[in-house]
Amino acid sequence: MLDLTLFENPFENVFVLTKWDWDYLEAEKFQLECVDFVHQNPHLRIFLICSHPHCFTMGRGLQKQKDLSQLLVEFDVQTNLPFPLHNIKRGGGLTFHYPGQFIFYPIVNVTHHKWAIFDLMIEILGVTKNILANHFSLNGLNIKKDLLGLWYEEEFTKGKVASIGLAASRFNTYHGLALNFFHDQDMFDALKQVYPCGLPGDIYRNLENLFANPVSLNDRVEFANLFIQLFYESLNSKNHLIIERQRSSSLIIDSISL
């Protein structure tokens, strides 16, 4: 039985847990416990905010779409990685985590709320983009639906700053968003050896290097608090997430997950 005393309860039927530098496998196990709980209580929503120690995760493989202009590259299993690799049960290829990220895992029942998996991911990216633009004055961010994620695009530079993917069990979501908040030289050097989400490792950026002013741990906490508030308001004020359950189910298979 999930212990709800571990969580904050900022809104009705919403429970939030924040845990920085959370061991990845422990966090994944906890997510699945939350999935079981929400399956039994579909009106409740659980939001996990965290970061993980340095690691890579490997799903079942990339879902390559015919209309992608850039060829996605599968992970070479013979690559000698400097950090642990976790093989996990979700779609998508190789992804990465490090302590300087902001990670958001929403555990919600999409059937109960009549939400579409893909539209929910776009909504999460939209809230992220709006906070960075309106509260942190970072412009030049765009949401890409083909190479799914949040991208920074200016005249002389282009890079991916956030990756996203939701998996689902019995129509309850888990996995989520990874936003590269701080710079981490060890991780970004390691990315040059691999193709996270099928993309060249040197295309990934972090907010610390894009902000005009220095950022702090308090900035990440501020971002997290704003994110929960605005994401909750967004989900309760918009009806465009409502579509047929069949479409929602099919989009689960094609998503690139964390």
C-alpha positions as CSV (number, residue, x, y, z in Angstrom):
1,M,0.0,0.0,0.0
2,L,1.4,3.4,-1.0
3,D,2.2,5.7,1.9
4,L,0.5,9.0,1.0
5,T,2.2,10.7,4.0
6,L,5.4,10.8,1.9
7,F,3.7,13.2,-0.5
8,E,2.7,16.9,-0.5
9,N,-1.0,17.4,-1.4
10,P,-1.1,20.9,-3.0
11,F,-4.3,20.4,-4.9
12,E,-7.4,18.2,-4.5
13,N,-6.6,14.6,-5.7
14,V,-3.0,15.6,-6.6
15,F,0.0,14.1,-4.7
16,V,3.6,15.4,-5.3
17,L,6.9,13.8,-4.2
18,T,10.2,15.6,-4.8
19,K,13.4,13.6,-4.4
20,W,16.7,14.8,-6.0
21,D,19.5,12.4,-7.0
22,W,17.1,9.4,-6.7
23,D,18.6,6.0,-7.7
24,Y,17.1,5.2,-11.0
25,L,16.0,1.6,-10.4
26,E,14.5,2.6,-7.0
27,A,12.6,5.4,-8.7
28,E,11.4,3.1,-11.4
29,K,10.1,0.6,-8.8
30,F,8.4,3.4,-6.9
31,Q,6.7,4.6,-10.2
32,L,5.3,1.1,-10.7
33,E,3.9,1.1,-7.1
34,C,2.3,4.5,-7.9
35,V,0.9,3.0,-11.1
36,D,-0.8,0.2,-9.2
37,F,-2.2,2.7,-6.7
38,V,-3.6,5.0,-9.3
39,H,-5.1,2.0,-11.2
40,Q,-7.1,1.3,-8.0
41,N,-7.8,5.0,-7.5
42,P,-8.1,6.5,-11.0
43,H,-9.3,9.9,-9.9
44,L,-6.0,10.5,-8.2
45,R,-2.9,12.0,-9.8
46,I,0.7,11.5,-8.7
47,F,3.5,13.8,-9.8
48,L,7.1,12.8,-9.1
49,I,9.9,15.4,-9.4
50,C,13.4,14.2,-9.2
51,S,16.9,13.8,-10.7
52,H,19.0,10.6,-11.0
53,P,22.7,9.8,-10.6
54,H,24.6,9.4,-13.8
55,C,23.2,6.5,-15.9
56,F,21.9,5.5,-19.2
57,T,18.6,3.7,-19.8
58,M,17.8,1.4,-22.8
59,G,14.3,0.6,-23.9
60,R,13.1,-1.9,-26.5
61,G,14.4,0.1,-29.4
62,L,13.5,3.2,-31.5
63,Q,10.3,3.5,-33.4
64,K,11.5,5.1,-36.6
65,Q,9.0,7.1,-38.5
66,K,9.1,7.3,-42.3
67,D,8.7,11.1,-42.4
68,L,11.7,11.9,-40.2
69,S,14.2,14.0,-42.2
70,Q,17.0,12.8,-40.0
71,L,18.0,9.2,-39.7
72,L,17.8,7.9,-36.1
73,V,20.7,5.7,-35.1
74,E,20.2,2.6,-32.9
75,F,22.5,2.1,-29.8
76,D,25.5,-0.1,-30.4
77,V,25.4,-2.6,-27.5
78,Q,29.2,-3.0,-27.8
79,T,29.8,0.6,-26.8
80,N,31.8,1.0,-23.6
81,L,29.8,3.4,-21.5
82,P,31.3,5.3,-18.5
83,F,28.1,5.1,-16.5
84,P,25.7,2.3,-15.6
85,L,23.2,1.1,-18.3
86,H,19.8,0.0,-17.2
87,N,17.7,-2.1,-19.6
88,I,14.1,-1.3,-18.9
89,K,10.6,-2.2,-20.1
90,R,9.5,0.8,-22.2
91,G,9.7,1.9,-25.8
92,G,12.4,4.0,-27.2
93,G,16.2,3.7,-27.5
94,L,19.0,5.0,-25.3
95,T,18.5,7.9,-23.0
96,F,20.6,9.5,-20.2
97,H,20.2,11.0,-16.7
98,Y,22.5,13.0,-14.4
99,P,22.0,14.8,-11.1
100,G,21.6,18.2,-12.8
101,Q,18.4,17.4,-14.6
102,F,14.8,18.3,-13.7
103,I,12.7,15.1,-14.2
104,F,8.9,14.9,-14.1
105,Y,7.0,11.7,-13.9
106,P,3.2,12.0,-14.1
107,I,1.3,8.9,-13.0
108,V,-2.3,9.5,-14.1
109,N,-5.1,7.4,-15.5
110,V,-5.7,8.6,-19.0
111,T,-9.0,6.7,-19.4
112,H,-10.6,8.3,-16.3
113,H,-9.5,11.7,-17.4
114,K,-10.0,11.1,-21.2
115,W,-6.5,12.4,-22.0
116,A,-4.4,11.4,-25.0
117,I,-0.9,10.2,-24.3
118,F,0.7,12.2,-27.1
119,D,-1.3,15.3,-26.4
120,L,-0.3,15.0,-22.7
121,M,3.4,14.9,-23.7
122,I,2.9,18.1,-25.8
123,E,1.2,19.7,-22.9
124,I,4.1,19.0,-20.6
125,L,6.5,20.4,-23.1
126,G,4.3,23.5,-23.5
127,V,4.3,24.2,-19.8
128,T,8.1,23.8,-19.7
129,K,8.6,26.1,-22.6
130,N,6.2,28.8,-21.2
131,I,7.9,28.8,-17.7
132,L,11.4,29.1,-19.3
133,A,10.2,32.0,-21.5
134,N,8.0,33.9,-19.1
135,H,9.8,33.4,-15.8
136,F,13.4,32.8,-16.8
137,S,13.5,34.9,-20.0
138,L,14.8,32.1,-22.2
139,N,13.5,32.5,-25.7
140,G,14.2,30.5,-28.9
141,L,12.6,27.3,-27.6
142,N,10.4,25.2,-29.9
143,I,8.5,22.0,-29.4
144,K,9.2,19.4,-32.1
145,K,6.6,16.7,-32.6
146,D,8.7,14.5,-35.0
147,L,12.0,14.5,-33.1
148,L,9.9,14.8,-29.9
149,G,11.3,17.2,-27.3
150,L,12.0,20.8,-26.5
151,W,14.6,22.4,-28.8
152,Y,16.6,25.6,-28.6
153,E,17.0,27.1,-32.0
154,E,18.7,30.4,-32.8
155,E,20.6,31.6,-35.8
156,F,24.0,30.2,-34.8
157,T,23.1,27.3,-32.5
158,K,20.6,24.5,-32.3
159,G,20.2,21.8,-29.6
160,K,17.8,19.6,-27.7
161,V,17.3,20.6,-24.0
162,A,14.5,18.3,-23.0
163,S,13.4,14.7,-23.9
164,I,10.0,13.3,-23.2
165,G,8.1,10.0,-23.4
166,L,5.3,8.4,-21.6
167,A,4.7,4.7,-21.3
168,A,1.5,3.2,-19.8
169,S,0.3,0.2,-17.9
170,R,-3.4,-0.4,-18.0
171,F,-3.9,3.2,-19.2
172,N,-1.9,4.6,-16.3
173,T,1.1,6.7,-17.3
174,Y,4.7,6.6,-16.1
175,H,8.1,7.8,-17.3
176,G,8.1,11.4,-18.4
177,L,10.2,14.5,-19.0
178,A,13.9,15.0,-18.6
179,L,15.1,18.7,-18.8
180,N,18.8,19.3,-18.9
181,F,19.0,22.1,-16.3
182,F,22.6,22.2,-15.3
183,H,25.8,21.6,-17.2
184,D,27.6,18.3,-16.4
185,Q,30.9,17.9,-18.2
186,D,31.3,14.2,-17.6
187,M,27.9,13.4,-19.0
188,F,28.1,15.7,-22.0
189,D,31.5,14.2,-22.8
190,A,30.0,10.8,-22.6
191,L,27.1,11.7,-24.9
192,K,29.6,12.2,-27.7
193,Q,30.0,8.4,-27.8
194,V,26.4,7.6,-28.3
195,Y,23.1,8.6,-30.0
196,P,20.5,9.3,-27.3
197,C,17.0,9.0,-28.7
198,G,18.8,8.1,-32.0
199,L,20.3,11.6,-32.3
200,P,24.0,12.6,-32.2
201,G,25.1,13.2,-28.7
202,D,26.6,16.6,-29.4
203,I,23.2,18.0,-30.3
204,Y,22.1,18.0,-26.6
205,R,22.2,21.3,-24.6
206,N,21.6,22.4,-21.0
207,L,19.9,25.5,-19.7
208,E,22.9,26.6,-17.6
209,N,24.8,27.2,-20.8
210,L,21.9,29.0,-22.5
211,F,20.8,31.3,-19.7
212,A,22.3,34.8,-19.8
213,N,22.7,34.8,-16.0
214,P,24.0,32.1,-13.7
215,V,21.5,29.5,-12.3
216,S,21.3,27.9,-8.9
217,L,19.7,25.0,-7.2
218,N,17.1,27.4,-5.9
219,D,16.3,28.2,-9.5
220,R,15.5,24.6,-10.2
221,V,13.3,24.4,-7.1
222,E,11.5,27.5,-8.3
223,F,11.0,26.0,-11.7
224,A,9.7,22.8,-10.1
225,N,7.1,24.7,-8.0
226,L,6.0,26.7,-11.0
227,F,5.8,23.6,-13.1
228,I,3.4,21.8,-10.7
229,Q,1.2,24.8,-10.4
230,L,0.9,25.6,-14.1
231,F,0.7,22.0,-15.2
232,Y,-2.2,21.4,-12.8
233,E,-3.9,24.6,-14.0
234,S,-3.4,23.6,-17.6
235,L,-4.9,20.1,-17.2
236,N,-7.9,21.6,-15.5
237,S,-8.6,24.3,-18.0
238,K,-8.1,22.7,-21.4
239,N,-10.4,20.2,-23.2
240,H,-8.2,19.6,-26.2
241,L,-6.6,16.6,-24.5
242,I,-9.8,14.7,-24.8
243,I,-9.8,12.1,-27.7
244,E,-10.8,8.5,-28.2
245,R,-9.3,5.9,-26.0
246,Q,-8.2,3.9,-29.1
247,R,-6.0,6.7,-30.5
248,S,-4.5,7.2,-27.0
249,S,-3.6,3.5,-26.8
250,S,-2.0,3.4,-30.2
251,L,0.2,6.4,-29.5
252,I,1.7,4.7,-26.5
253,I,3.5,2.3,-28.7
254,D,5.1,4.9,-30.9
255,S,6.4,7.3,-28.2
256,I,10.1,7.5,-27.3
257,S,10.1,7.1,-23.6
258,L,12.5,8.0,-20.8
